[in-house]
Amino acid sequence: MKAVWTAVIYFGSFLALGLAAKVALGRWTKRHDVDLAGIQAQAGPNRRQRRLFLLGAWRTED
């Protein structure tokens, strides 16, 4: 039973930190009126497509 509580505390702290970071980032982007599409639009129409590695897979940026 001690191992279960240790796992709950260990993994729970990571989940809590991740959730707090997601909420804080969401509030910051809304306050500053920033979104990903707006940032990508700043690069202009001549921006080349890149190959990126995300979550274990290669993808092309659209």
C-alpha positions in Angstrom: 0.0 0.0 0.0 2.9 2.3 0.7 4.0 1.9 -3.0 0.6 3.0 -4.2 0.7 6.2 -2.2 4.2 6.9 -3.3 3.1 6.5 -7.0 0.0 8.7 -6.4 2.1 11.5 -4.9 4.9 11.2 -7.5 2.7 11.0 -10.6 0.0 13.3 -9.1 2.5 16.1 -8.6 3.5 15.9 -12.3 -0.1 15.9 -13.4 -0.9 18.8 -11.1 2.1 20.8 -12.4 1.2 20.1 -16.0 -2.4 21.1 -15.5 -1.3 24.3 -13.7 1.1 25.2 -16.5 -1.6 24.5 -19.2 -4.1 26.8 -17.4 -1.5 29.5 -16.8 -0.4 29.5 -20.4 -4.0 29.6 -21.6 -4.8 32.6 -19.5 -1.6 34.4 -20.6 -2.4 33.8 -24.3 -5.9 35.1 -23.9 -4.8 38.1 -21.9 -2.2 39.0 -24.6 -4.6 38.0 -27.5 -2.0 35.6 -28.9 -2.7 32.3 -30.7 -0.6 29.9 -32.7 -2.2 30.9 -36.1 -1.3 34.5 -35.5 2.3 33.7 -34.7 2.6 31.5 -37.8 1.0 34.3 -39.9 3.8 36.7 -38.9 6.3 34.5 -40.9 4.5 35.5 -44.1 3.3 33.5 -47.1 6.8 32.6 -48.4 7.8 30.6 -45.3 9.0 27.2 -46.3 7.5 24.0 -44.9 9.6 22.3 -42.3 9.9 18.6 -41.3 9.4 18.4 -37.5 9.7 15.5 -35.1 6.7 15.5 -32.7 5.6 12.8 -30.2 7.7 10.2 -31.9 6.7 10.8 -35.5 8.0 13.0 -38.3 5.5 15.4 -39.8 5.5 18.3 -42.3 4.3 21.7 -41.1 1.2 23.0 -42.8 
